[in-house]
Amino acid sequence: MSVAALLDGPGTEVLAAACAEYRPGKELQLVEKLRRRYDATLVTTAVTQAALRHRAVAKFGPDAERMYFTPDGLEQATRTTVSTHRAARVALSQIDTMVDLGCGIGGDLIVMARAGLLVTGVERDPETAVVARANLAAFDLPGEVLVGDAETTDLTPYDMVFADPARRADGRRVFDHNAYSPPWSFVTQLLQRTACVKVAPGIPHDAIPEGVEAEWISDAGEVKEAALWSGELYGGTPRRATLLPGGASVSDAPEADSGPVGRYIYEPDGAVVRAGLVTAVSAAVDGWLLDPRIAYVTASTYIPTALASAYEVLEELPYKEKALRSWVRNQGIGTLEIKKRGVDLDPAQLRKKLAPKGSTSATLIITRIGRDAVAYSCRRVTTSLPVA
């Protein structure tokens, strides 16, 4: 049964009941209970929607309680913190109207409309289009959602185009930008006008057209996406890393030397690494690279930065399993965090071999300097940085 059945009449009543009584893992019991009062098919649809709303809180926060979802739409939707950042950037421009090609469940339509834009969504799947319309209506936001194809939509009425190309085929995630749908050739055409296109963080730098800014975005330390900005939305720099929720941003990569390990090792945020801006961390902490090809920065003093996590180096260790196992045993380590770059190892497998069983915690950083693998016993430095 379609989500449309939940939008009025008995559907609203059964959905309210399902959401009020929903408990994870108790779906079957809830279905049996509600079927005593409501149509069986309507109950199944409502309980499914209640479960999706529960899952959606991680992405949409309190808004999830009023939104409608499809399973695929929820999985592919951008979390609100990221889409709100994008919308705030658009709001600084002179853009009034936007079209979202392949709008999905309408998550980006909601935040763009809240930012003051007149929004139009285009979605080829009729059921998903129903959901997107319902989500705009749930928050009394103006806008429309059309059923149609991104590649045949007339873009002339709109100041801006937003697109989130599908990156799945046969249920599997697609990593090659040439396999996107709509195709990459269509994306590059969009980027010749004022546009923002959401792409996977692994987008190759050489695939990004000239005159387009690529912004890699992380949220709570996890890289979420890259956004390509063009036309009036171009920020004047080819690469940028933005770290949410604080909003710290960097776009310049100064030259940096490399040298021996100092008292501290800094691990740049994933967005900084993806953007190729690791040397910005070196400048921020008055440090240098451990190796010119590895994304670790080191310094003699500790300087807090939102761009990287910091670790105090306690000792250098031989990169040999027997020596590391002895170190774990002698230090009484029970909780072992393993960080690695430039070396071929599985941290989970190594942790299992080292068999930490003690009561203390430690961080082991394993990396490559030149041709040699090295290991460092470290202590994670925690600090409270002001929100940018």
Secondary structure, 3 states (H helix, E strand, C coil): CCHHHHCCCHHHHHHHHHHHHCCCCCHHHHHHHHCCCCCHHHHHHHHHHHHHHHHHHHHHHHHHHCCCCCHHHHHHCCCHHHHHHHHHHHHCCCCCEEEEECCCCCHHHHHHHHCCCEEEEEECCHHHHHHHHHHHHHCCCCCEEEECCHHHCCCCCCCEEEECCECEECCEECCCHHHCECCHHHHHHHCCCCEEEEECCCCCHHHCCCCCEEEEEEECCEEEEEEEEEHHHCCCCCEEEEEECCCEEECCCCCCCECCCCCEEEEECHHHHHCCCHHHHHHHHCCEECCCCCCCEEECCCCCCCCEEEEEEEEEECCCHHHHHHHHHHHCEEEEEEEEECCCCCHHHHHHHHCCCCCEEEEEEEEEECCEEEEEEEEEECCCCCCC
